[in-house]
Amino acid sequence: MEDFDMPTEEQLKKQVQNGKMIESTDEMTDGYKKALKQILTVSADTELMSAPAYYEQSLNAPSADARASCISVLQDELGHGHIAYRLLENLGEDRHDLIYEREPHEFRNTYGFDQHIDNFAELVCAHGMFDRAGIVLLGDIHENTSYAPWKRALTKVNKEEQFHLRHGETWMRRLANKNDKTKAKVQEAIDWMFPMALEWFGLPDDKKKHDDQLEYRIKGKSNDELREDWLGRAMPLMNELDLDVPAHYDEEADEYVLEYDMPVAFDEANKQWRFDEPISWSDVIDRWRSRGPANEQYVNMIQSGRVSVEV
């Protein structure tokens, strides 16, 4: 049997760009494995932390059918987290340690799931905004990734995420069209969730010195391309429901454009964006690393295995 010669980092990058699929760690360079672990950890933590973020208001759904759908979403999100942690185990990580032995600030979920979801309107808007971001990210990975086990796993995940999005859109329409009071609740949720979903995709392309995840074809689109993809999918619903958002369609450019320069300051206590207060992307990274106001509560809910339910 011939010895298997591991390619160099540059050789592997070229191979995967030419269509090579990776099945196991035996085929990975250290650089590939590191880049894959980074994105898988963010994905796993984000799926896991969405469950406690969604939990309380799922119980406050206005009908039995709506509650059943919300609980189904929770089950799906926990299942999606399990898939990603299982893939991390194949890369040498310990699933128990990742979930139960890290401190809250060590989790790498996206910042949106460090915020309190305060009412049912915010819950369904989170499905419409944040789950849409998840679909954009994971849909790109499903289509383009060179890591075959993740590609196969995402077939199931993407179908279930589409259900989450449909559930969110359906209830956003119902609330926005019911009366002025419920529409105002949707608008209040969108006011803070829309810019947060745009931040979801990370640093702009011109701020990234290198992108191993693209070079190893772990994903196919850059951060700015993913952000534009999300914007193009979200804006038709915003326009349909006559919701006020800081973006519009530019006919000359033939694309949706923002009406503010990212990034801007965010008031966590009041969940308000300060569009007249520009900040640096270093400031944004510091905010992400510091975690959000619900971080400890949500991690403790997962790690304790207990929740309090008022009957």
C-alpha positions as CSV (number, residue, x, y, z in Angstrom):
1,M,0.0,0.0,0.0
2,E,1.4,3.4,-1.0
3,D,2.0,6.0,1.6
4,F,-0.4,8.9,1.4
5,D,1.4,12.2,0.9
6,M,-0.5,15.1,2.6
7,P,-0.8,18.1,0.2
8,T,0.6,21.4,1.3
9,E,-1.9,24.1,2.3
10,E,-1.7,25.7,-1.1
11,Q,-2.0,22.4,-2.9
12,L,-5.1,21.5,-1.0
13,K,-6.7,25.0,-1.6
14,K,-6.2,24.4,-5.3
15,Q,-7.6,20.9,-5.2
16,V,-10.8,21.9,-3.4
17,Q,-11.2,24.9,-5.7
18,N,-11.1,22.3,-8.6
19,G,-13.9,20.3,-7.0
20,K,-12.2,17.9,-4.5
21,M,-14.4,16.9,-1.6
22,I,-13.0,16.2,1.8
23,E,-14.5,13.2,3.8
24,S,-12.3,12.8,6.8
25,T,-9.5,14.4,8.9
26,D,-7.0,12.1,7.1
27,E,-7.4,14.3,4.0
28,M,-7.2,17.7,5.9
29,T,-4.2,20.0,6.4
30,D,-4.0,21.8,9.7
31,G,-5.2,25.0,8.0
32,Y,-8.2,23.3,6.6
33,K,-9.2,21.7,9.9
34,K,-8.7,25.0,11.8
35,A,-10.9,27.0,9.3
36,L,-13.6,24.3,9.4
37,K,-13.7,24.1,13.2
38,Q,-14.1,27.9,13.4
39,I,-17.2,28.0,11.2
40,L,-18.7,24.8,12.6
41,T,-18.3,26.1,16.1
42,V,-20.1,29.4,15.3
43,S,-22.8,27.4,13.5
44,A,-23.2,24.9,16.4
45,D,-23.3,27.6,19.1
46,T,-25.8,29.7,17.1
47,E,-28.2,26.8,16.5
48,L,-28.0,25.8,20.2
49,M,-28.4,29.3,21.6
50,S,-31.4,30.0,19.4
51,A,-33.4,27.5,21.5
52,P,-33.3,29.4,24.8
53,A,-33.7,32.7,23.0
54,Y,-36.9,31.4,21.4
55,Y,-38.2,29.4,24.3
56,E,-40.1,31.8,26.6
57,Q,-42.1,33.5,23.9
58,S,-42.9,30.2,22.2
59,L,-45.0,29.4,25.3
60,N,-46.7,32.8,24.8
61,A,-47.9,32.0,21.3
62,P,-51.5,33.2,20.8
63,S,-52.9,29.8,19.7
64,A,-52.3,26.1,20.3
65,D,-51.3,25.7,16.6
66,A,-48.8,28.6,16.8
67,R,-47.4,27.2,20.0
68,A,-47.0,23.7,18.5
69,S,-45.1,25.3,15.5
70,C,-42.9,27.3,17.8
71,I,-42.0,24.2,19.9
72,S,-41.2,22.3,16.6
73,V,-38.8,25.1,15.7
74,L,-37.1,24.7,19.1
75,Q,-36.7,20.9,18.6
76,D,-35.3,21.6,15.1
77,E,-32.7,24.1,16.4
78,L,-31.5,21.7,19.1
79,G,-31.2,19.0,16.5
80,H,-29.3,21.3,14.2
81,G,-26.9,22.1,17.0
82,H,-26.4,18.4,17.7
83,I,-25.5,17.8,14.0
84,A,-22.8,20.5,14.1
85,Y,-21.4,19.4,17.4
86,R,-21.3,15.8,16.1
87,L,-19.3,17.0,13.1
88,L,-16.9,18.8,15.5
89,E,-16.4,15.5,17.4
90,N,-15.2,14.0,14.1
91,L,-12.6,16.7,14.1
92,G,-11.3,15.8,17.5
93,E,-13.5,18.1,19.7
94,D,-15.4,16.9,22.8
95,R,-19.1,17.6,22.5
96,H,-19.7,17.5,26.2
97,D,-17.0,20.0,26.9
98,L,-18.2,22.3,24.1
99,I,-21.7,22.5,25.6
100,Y,-21.2,22.1,29.3
101,E,-17.6,23.1,30.2
102,R,-17.3,26.5,28.5
103,E,-18.1,29.8,30.2
104,P,-21.0,31.8,28.7
105,H,-18.6,34.4,27.2
106,E,-16.7,31.6,25.4
107,F,-19.7,30.6,23.2
108,R,-19.4,31.9,19.6
109,N,-23.0,32.2,18.6
110,T,-24.0,35.2,16.6
111,Y,-24.8,38.3,18.6
112,G,-28.5,38.3,17.8
113,F,-29.1,35.3,20.1
114,D,-27.6,37.2,23.0
115,Q,-30.6,39.5,23.0
116,H,-33.8,39.1,25.0
117,I,-36.8,38.2,22.9
118,D,-39.5,40.1,24.8
119,N,-42.8,39.3,23.0
120,F,-44.4,37.1,20.4
121,A,-43.9,39.7,17.6
122,E,-40.2,39.7,18.3
123,L,-40.2,35.9,18.2
124,V,-41.8,35.7,14.8
125,C,-39.6,38.6,13.4
126,A,-36.6,36.7,14.7
127,H,-37.7,33.7,12.6
128,G,-38.2,36.1,9.6
129,M,-34.9,37.9,10.0
130,F,-32.5,35.7,11.9
131,D,-33.6,32.3,10.5
132,R,-33.4,33.9,7.0
133,A,-29.8,34.8,7.8
134,G,-29.2,31.2,8.8
135,I,-30.7,30.0,5.5
136,V,-28.5,32.3,3.5
137,L,-25.3,31.1,5.3
138,L,-26.1,27.4,5.4
139,G,-27.6,27.4,2.0
140,D,-24.3,28.7,0.6
141,I,-22.4,26.1,2.5
142,H,-24.7,23.3,1.4
143,E,-24.3,24.3,-2.2
144,N,-20.6,25.1,-2.3
145,T,-18.7,23.4,0.6
146,S,-15.9,21.0,0.1
147,Y,-16.6,19.2,3.4
148,A,-18.8,16.3,2.3
149,P,-20.2,15.3,5.7
150,W,-21.5,18.8,6.3
151,K,-23.0,19.0,2.8
152,R,-25.0,15.8,3.4
153,A,-26.1,16.9,6.8
154,L,-27.4,20.3,5.6
155,T,-29.9,18.7,3.2
156,K,-32.1,18.0,6.3
157,V,-31.2,21.2,8.1
158,N,-32.1,23.5,5.2
159,K,-35.5,22.0,4.7
160,E,-36.3,22.5,8.4
161,E,-35.0,26.1,8.3
162,Q,-37.4,26.9,5.4
163,F,-40.2,25.9,7.8
164,H,-38.9,28.3,10.4
165,L,-38.9,31.1,7.9
166,R,-42.4,30.3,6.6
167,H,-43.7,30.3,10.1
168,G,-42.1,33.7,10.8
169,E,-43.3,35.2,7.6
170,T,-46.8,34.0,8.1
171,W,-47.1,35.5,11.5
172,M,-45.4,38.7,10.6
173,R,-48.1,39.1,7.9
174,R,-50.9,38.3,10.3
175,L,-49.6,40.8,12.9
176,A,-48.8,43.5,10.4
177,N,-52.2,43.3,8.8
178,K,-54.3,42.7,12.0
179,N,-54.4,46.2,13.4
180,D,-52.2,49.3,14.1
181,K,-51.2,48.0,17.5
182,T,-49.9,44.6,16.4
183,K,-48.2,46.2,13.3
184,A,-46.4,48.6,15.6
185,K,-45.1,45.6,17.6
186,V,-43.7,44.2,14.3
187,Q,-42.1,47.5,13.4
188,E,-40.5,47.8,16.8
189,A,-39.0,44.4,16.4
190,I,-37.7,45.1,12.9
191,D,-36.2,48.4,14.1
192,W,-33.5,46.5,16.0
193,M,-33.4,43.1,14.2
194,F,-33.0,44.4,10.6
195,P,-29.6,46.0,11.3
196,M,-28.6,43.2,13.5
197,A,-29.2,40.6,10.8
198,L,-27.0,42.7,8.5
199,E,-24.2,42.5,11.0
200,W,-24.8,38.7,11.2
201,F,-22.5,38.1,8.2
202,G,-19.4,39.5,9.8
203,L,-16.7,41.9,8.7
204,P,-16.9,43.5,5.3
205,D,-14.7,42.0,2.6
206,D,-12.3,44.9,2.6
207,K,-11.6,44.5,6.3
208,K,-10.6,40.9,6.0
209,K,-6.9,40.3,5.5
210,H,-7.5,36.7,4.3
211,D,-10.4,34.3,4.2
212,D,-9.4,30.7,4.6
213,Q,-13.0,29.5,4.6
214,L,-13.3,30.8,1.0
215,E,-9.9,29.6,0.0
216,Y,-10.6,26.1,1.3
217,R,-14.1,26.2,-0.3
218,I,-15.7,25.6,3.1
219,K,-18.2,28.2,2.0
220,G,-18.7,29.8,-1.5
221,K,-19.7,33.4,-1.0
222,S,-17.9,36.3,0.8
223,N,-19.4,38.1,3.7
224,D,-20.6,41.0,1.6
225,E,-22.1,38.7,-1.0
226,L,-24.0,36.9,1.7
227,R,-25.2,40.2,3.2
228,E,-26.4,41.4,-0.2
229,D,-28.1,38.0,-0.7
230,W,-30.0,38.4,2.6
231,L,-30.9,42.0,1.8
232,G,-32.4,40.9,-1.5
233,R,-34.5,38.2,0.1
234,A,-35.7,40.3,3.1
235,M,-36.6,43.6,1.4
236,P,-39.6,42.3,-0.6
237,L,-41.3,41.3,2.6
238,M,-40.4,44.6,4.3
239,N,-42.0,46.4,1.3
240,E,-45.0,44.1,1.2
241,L,-45.8,44.8,4.9
242,D,-44.9,48.5,4.6
243,L,-42.3,48.3,7.3
244,D,-39.8,51.1,7.7
245,V,-36.2,49.9,7.3
246,P,-32.9,51.8,6.5
247,A,-32.6,50.4,3.0
248,H,-34.1,50.8,-0.4
249,Y,-33.9,49.6,-4.0
250,D,-31.5,51.6,-6.1
251,E,-32.7,51.4,-9.7
252,E,-29.5,52.7,-11.2
253,A,-27.4,50.2,-9.3
254,D,-30.0,47.5,-9.7
255,E,-29.6,46.4,-6.1
256,Y,-30.8,47.1,-2.6
257,V,-28.6,49.6,-0.7
258,L,-28.4,50.7,2.9
259,E,-29.2,54.2,4.0
260,Y,-26.5,54.3,6.6
261,D,-22.8,53.5,6.7
262,M,-22.1,50.3,8.7
263,P,-21.2,50.0,11.5
264,V,-23.0,52.2,14.0
265,A,-23.4,52.1,17.8
266,F,-26.0,49.8,19.4
267,D,-27.7,50.6,22.7
268,E,-28.2,47.2,24.3
269,A,-30.3,48.3,27.2
270,N,-33.0,49.8,24.9
271,K,-32.3,47.7,21.8
272,Q,-31.8,50.8,19.7
273,W,-29.3,51.6,16.9
274,R,-27.7,55.0,16.9
275,F,-27.4,55.7,13.2
276,D,-25.8,59.1,13.8
277,E,-23.0,57.5,15.9
278,P,-20.6,55.7,13.6
279,I,-18.1,53.3,15.2
280,S,-15.2,51.1,13.9
281,W,-15.4,47.4,13.1
282,S,-13.0,46.9,16.0
283,D,-15.7,48.3,18.3
284,V,-18.2,45.8,16.8
285,I,-15.8,42.9,17.4
286,D,-15.4,44.1,21.0
287,R,-19.2,44.2,21.4
288,W,-19.5,40.7,20.0
289,R,-16.7,39.3,22.3
290,S,-18.3,40.9,25.3
291,R,-21.5,39.0,24.5
292,G,-25.0,40.4,24.9
293,P,-27.3,41.0,27.8
294,A,-29.0,37.5,27.7
295,N,-25.8,35.5,27.1
296,E,-25.4,34.1,30.7
297,Q,-29.1,33.4,31.1
298,Y,-29.4,31.5,27.9
299,V,-26.2,29.5,28.4
300,N,-27.3,28.6,32.0
301,M,-30.6,27.4,30.7
302,I,-28.8,25.0,28.4
303,Q,-26.1,23.9,30.8
304,S,-28.5,23.4,33.8
305,G,-30.9,21.3,31.7
306,R,-33.8,23.0,33.5
307,V,-36.3,25.8,32.7
308,S,-39.0,27.3,34.8
309,V,-42.5,27.1,33.5
310,E,-45.3,29.1,35.0
311,V,-48.6,27.2,34.7
